[in-house]
């Protein structure tokens, strides 16, 4: 009962938009609603200043530190056994289809060094790592923002929304406390910003970063509000998963970003642009 009350409260917050105002945060270079709450945005990845930082994962120590700053307790996250039960579609009410979407979304968001995606590029198998760019290559070799409408990372919103599959599964399997703790964290407010950000992102789902050195674009999942939202969700499921998220964001090469922005579906063949990331 408590979990459903919290879920309904979160739905109300999402619909109300938390009174988000559309202003530029000059210190970070991100517009609202992509920025989210400034004090939490400071916990999100900074722009890479060296090529060696691109696609590097957070690591567990950094993940635990960010979680603590968000008021999240490792002890209230799923245990490894509980996570395995969830991700195997086990337990009471377990369903394979929504769990498969969660698996795919996790693989995309954690697409950092050591966690490549195996896809077809130009008719050949290729390992792709693009997490810091907020981009994703689907199994057919199409490059897009990881928030593109066709990406599992976008479609999984239906599974993870308040009162959706995850909420029901937690309730049925005695894990209400994990979601109650999640909703009590900044996740609630950042999720509201994220909903608005994805509405503003249009088809391409790219975010502009403004700086004195010039504007740059990055895939929506690397915008602070959405990154914090995803981090909190993944940390609740498994702190080790959150540790695989990108530690830094990197600007998408200008010609690639322009091609994605001009594509009618926000997708381009990765084979045409692969060299830009090498």
Secondary structure in CASP SS format (residue, H / E / C, confidence):
PFRMAT SS
TARGET T0000
AUTHOR 0000-0000-0000
METHOD secondary structure of the structure
MODEL  1
X C 1.00
X H 1.00
X H 1.00
X H 1.00
X H 1.00
X H 1.00
X H 1.00
X H 1.00
X H 1.00
X H 1.00
X H 1.00
X H 1.00
X H 1.00
X H 1.00
X H 1.00
X H 1.00
X H 1.00
X H 1.00
X H 1.00
X C 1.00
X C 1.00
X C 1.00
X C 1.00
X E 1.00
X C 1.00
X C 1.00
X C 1.00
X C 1.00
X C 1.00
X E 1.00
X E 1.00
X C 1.00
X C 1.00
X C 1.00
X C 1.00
X C 1.00
X C 1.00
X H 1.00
X H 1.00
X H 1.00
X H 1.00
X C 1.00
X C 1.00
X C 1.00
X C 1.00
X E 1.00
X E 1.00
X C 1.00
X C 1.00
X C 1.00
X H 1.00
X H 1.00
X H 1.00
X C 1.00
X C 1.00
X C 1.00
X E 1.00
X C 1.00
X C 1.00
X H 1.00
X H 1.00
X H 1.00
X H 1.00
X H 1.00
X H 1.00
X H 1.00
X H 1.00
X H 1.00
X H 1.00
X C 1.00
X C 1.00
X C 1.00
X C 1.00
X H 1.00
X H 1.00
X H 1.00
X C 1.00
X C 1.00
X C 1.00
X H 1.00
X H 1.00
X H 1.00
X H 1.00
X H 1.00
X H 1.00
X H 1.00
X H 1.00
X C 1.00
X C 1.00
X C 1.00
X C 1.00
X C 1.00
X C 1.00
X C 1.00
X C 1.00
X H 1.00
X H 1.00
X H 1.00
X H 1.00
X H 1.00
X H 1.00
X H 1.00
X H 1.00
X H 1.00
X H 1.00
X H 1.00
X H 1.00
X H 1.00
X H 1.00
X C 1.00
X C 1.00
X C 1.00
X C 1.00
X C 1.00
X C 1.00
X C 1.00
X E 1.00
X E 1.00
X E 1.00
X E 1.00
X E 1.00
X C 1.00
X C 1.00
X E 1.00
X E 1.00
X E 1.00
X E 1.00
X E 1.00
X C 1.00
X C 1.00
X H 1.00
X H 1.00
X H 1.00
X C 1.00
X E 1.00
X E 1.00
X E 1.00
X C 1.00
X C 1.00
X C 1.00
X C 1.00
X E 1.00
X E 1.00
X E 1.00
X E 1.00
X C 1.00
X C 1.00
X C 1.00
X C 1.00
X C 1.00
X C 1.00
X H 1.00
X H 1.00
X H 1.00
X H 1.00
X C 1.00
X H 1.00
X H 1.00
X H 1.00
X H 1.00
X C 1.00
X C 1.00
X C 1.00
X C 1.00
X H 1.00
X H 1.00
X H 1.00
X H 1.00
X H 1.00
X H 1.00
X H 1.00
X H 1.00
X C 1.00
X C 1.00
X C 1.00
X H 1.00
X H 1.00
X H 1.00
X H 1.00
X H 1.00
X H 1.00
X H 1.00
X H 1.00
X H 1.00
X C 1.00
X C 1.00
X H 1.00
X H 1.00
X H 1.00
X H 1.00
X H 1.00
X H 1.00
X H 1.00
X H 1.00
X H 1.00
X H 1.00
X H 1.00
X H 1.00
X H 1.00
X H 1.00
X C 1.00
X C 1.00
X C 1.00
X C 1.00
X C 1.00
X E 1.00
X E 1.00
X E 1.00
X E 1.00
X C 1.00
X C 1.00
X C 1.00
X C 1.00
X C 1.00
X C 1.00
X E 1.00
X E 1.00
X E 1.00
X E 1.00
X H 1.00
X H 1.00
X H 1.00
X C 1.00
X H 1.00
X H 1.00
X H 1.00
X H 1.00
X H 1.00
X H 1.00
X H 1.00
X H 1.00
X H 1.00
X H 1.00
X H 1.00
X H 1.00
X H 1.00
X H 1.00
X C 1.00
X H 1.00
X H 1.00
X H 1.00
X H 1.00
X C 1.00
X C 1.00
X C 1.00
X E 1.00
X C 1.00
X E 1.00
X E 1.00
X C 1.00
X C 1.00
X C 1.00
X C 1.00
X H 1.00
X H 1.00
X H 1.00
X H 1.00
X H 1.00
X H 1.00
X H 1.00
X H 1.00
X H 1.00
X C 1.00
X C 1.00
X C 1.00
X C 1.00
X E 1.00
X E 1.00
X E 1.00
X H 1.00
X H 1.00
X H 1.00
X H 1.00
X H 1.00
X H 1.00
X H 1.00
X H 1.00
X C 1.00
END
